[in-house]
Amino acid sequence: MDFKALVVILMSTVLVNNYVLIQFLGCCPFLGVSKILKNAVGMGLAVTFVMMLATAATWPIQIFILDRNGMGYLQIIVFILVIGALVQFVEIVLKKYIPSLYEALGVYLPLITVNCGLLGVTIVNINKEYSFIESMFNALGAGSGFLLAMVIFSGIRSHTENSDPPESFRGLPLTLVSVAILSLSFFGFSGVIENLFG
């Protein structure tokens, strides 16, 4: 296995193909939980953990069960069921061992189940024909990119909350403009990763 290829997959998923800021997947928890840094980090870590678990579970299911039995058409249904079960597992663990984070995430924790970023990662792994290790690196990169976007945007929101924008920009408009500018900044990484080992 080529280590350089794994690094390229990881870094390109974090920066160039960021699931939130470039592909616009998983925007609901991104916008909903990014006001407070602690909650943003907790949600980012929870999503990363579930992405890794979902990839570890769905890749073998696809390769060894669905593909071998000609049931590839069930991919989305099976992946959603697996992701839902994993999120319930994470919810139970957080409720028992980290109740403060469980309370802080509130309604957004069950929303991880319908986070299209999770489903997107698992499907991209199959569509790009990644090996199991490549799939895990892709999931780690996607989760790390989500965490990075959450932390950066949490900092931006803390500054915009304390600012005095014009009346027409207060609330959601300022949030969406901030996301757009942050997303544009990530387009600057295009071409960098591919030429990293050039």
C-alpha positions in Angstrom: 0.0 0.0 0.0 1.4 3.4 -1.0 1.6 5.7 2.0 1.7 8.8 -0.2 -1.6 7.8 -1.7 -3.1 7.5 1.8 -1.8 10.9 2.8 -3.2 12.4 -0.4 -6.6 10.8 0.3 -6.6 12.1 3.9 -5.4 15.7 3.1 -7.6 16.1 0.1 -10.7 15.0 2.0 -9.8 17.4 4.9 -9.0 20.5 2.7 -9.8 20.2 -1.0 -13.0 18.1 -0.9 -14.3 19.1 2.6 -17.7 17.5 2.9 -19.3 20.6 4.6 -17.6 23.5 2.9 -17.0 22.2 -0.6 -19.6 19.4 -1.1 -22.2 21.0 1.3 -23.1 17.7 3.0 -23.9 17.7 6.7 -24.9 21.4 6.9 -27.6 20.9 9.5 -25.4 20.1 12.5 -22.8 22.4 11.1 -25.1 25.4 11.3 -26.9 24.2 14.4 -24.1 23.3 16.8 -21.3 25.7 15.8 -22.3 28.6 18.2 -20.2 27.3 21.1 -16.7 25.9 20.7 -17.2 23.0 23.2 -20.3 21.8 21.4 -18.7 22.2 18.0 -15.7 20.1 19.0 -18.0 17.5 20.6 -20.2 17.2 17.5 -17.1 17.1 15.3 -15.6 14.3 17.3 -18.9 12.4 17.4 -19.3 12.6 13.7 -15.7 11.6 13.0 -16.2 8.6 15.3 -19.4 7.5 13.6 -17.9 8.1 10.1 -15.0 5.7 11.0 -17.4 3.1 12.5 -19.8 3.4 9.6 -17.0 2.9 7.1 -15.6 -0.1 9.0 -19.1 -1.6 9.0 -20.5 -0.7 5.5 -17.4 -1.5 3.4 -17.4 -5.2 4.3 -21.2 -5.4 4.0 -21.0 -3.9 0.5 -18.1 -6.0 -0.7 -18.8 -9.4 1.0 -22.6 -9.4 1.2 -24.3 -7.0 -1.2 -22.0 -7.3 -4.2 -21.5 -11.1 -3.9 -25.2 -11.7 -3.8 -26.2 -9.2 -6.5 -28.0 -6.9 -4.1 -26.1 -3.7 -4.7 -29.4 -1.9 -5.2 -30.0 -2.2 -1.4 -26.9 -0.1 -0.6 -28.6 3.1 0.5 -31.2 1.3 2.7 -28.6 -0.9 4.3 -26.1 1.9 4.9 -28.8 4.1 6.5 -29.8 1.3 8.8 -26.1 0.7 9.8 -25.5 4.4 10.4 -28.7 4.7 12.5 -27.7 1.8 14.7 -24.2 3.3 15.1 -25.6 6.7 16.1 -27.8 5.0 18.7 -24.7 3.3 20.1 -22.9 6.6 20.3 -25.9 8.3 21.9 -26.1 5.6 24.6 -22.3 5.9 25.3 -22.5 9.7 25.5 -25.5 9.6 27.8 -23.8 7.2 30.2 -20.2 8.5 30.2 -20.4 12.1 29.1 -23.8 13.4 30.1 -22.8 17.1 29.8 -21.9 16.7 26.1 -25.1 14.6 25.6 -27.2 17.4 27.0 -25.3 20.1 25.0 -25.7 18.3 21.7 -29.4 17.8 22.4 -31.5 17.3 19.3 -28.5 17.4 17.0 -27.2 14.1 18.2 -30.0 12.0 16.7 -29.6 14.2 13.6 -26.2 12.6 13.0 -28.3 9.6 11.7 -29.6 11.7 8.8 -26.4 13.6 8.3 -25.9 13.2 4.5 -22.2 13.5 5.0 -22.0 10.1 6.7 -24.0 8.5 4.0 -21.9 10.4 1.4 -18.6 9.1 2.8 -19.7 5.5 2.8 -21.0 5.7 -0.8 -17.9 7.6 -2.0 -15.7 4.8 -0.6 -17.6 2.2 -2.7 -17.9 4.4 -5.8 -14.2 5.2 -5.9 -13.4 1.6 -5.3 -11.2 2.3 -2.3 -9.7 -0.6 -0.4 -10.6 -0.9 3.2 -7.6 1.0 4.4 -8.2 3.8 1.8 -11.8 3.9 2.9 -10.8 4.3 6.5 -8.4 7.2 5.6 -11.2 8.8 3.5 -13.5 8.6 6.5 -10.9 9.9 8.9 -10.3 12.8 6.5 -14.0 13.6 6.1 -14.5 13.6 9.9 -11.4 15.7 10.5 -12.5 18.1 7.8 -15.9 18.3 9.5 -14.3 19.0 12.8 -12.0 21.6 11.3 -14.9 23.4 9.7 -16.9 23.3 12.9 -14.0 24.7 15.0 -13.2 27.5 12.5 -16.9 28.4 12.0 -17.4 28.4 15.8 -14.7 31.0 16.1 -16.2 33.1 13.3 -19.7 32.9 14.9 -18.3 34.0 18.3 -16.9 37.1 16.7 -20.0 37.8 14.6 -22.3 37.3 17.7 -20.4 40.1 19.5 -20.4 42.4 16.5 -23.0 45.0 15.6 -24.0 44.3 12.0 -26.7 46.2 10.1 -30.3 45.1 11.0 -30.8 43.3 7.7 -27.7 41.1 8.3 -28.4 40.0 11.9 -29.0 36.3 12.6 -29.2 33.9 9.7 -28.1 36.2 6.9 -24.8 37.0 8.6 -24.3 33.3 9.4 -24.9 32.3 5.7 -22.6 35.0 4.4 -19.9 33.9 6.9 -20.3 30.3 5.7 -20.0 31.4 2.1 -16.8 33.3 2.7 -15.3 30.4 4.7 -16.3 28.0 1.9 -14.5 30.2 -0.7 -11.4 30.2 1.4 -11.2 26.4 1.2 -11.3 26.6 -2.6 -7.8 28.0 -2.4 -6.5 24.5 -1.5 -7.5 23.2 -4.9 -4.4 21.8 -6.7 -2.2 21.9 -3.7 -2.7 18.3 -2.4 -2.4 16.7 -5.9 1.1 18.4 -6.3 2.1 17.7 -2.7 4.5 14.9 -3.7 4.9 16.2 -7.2 
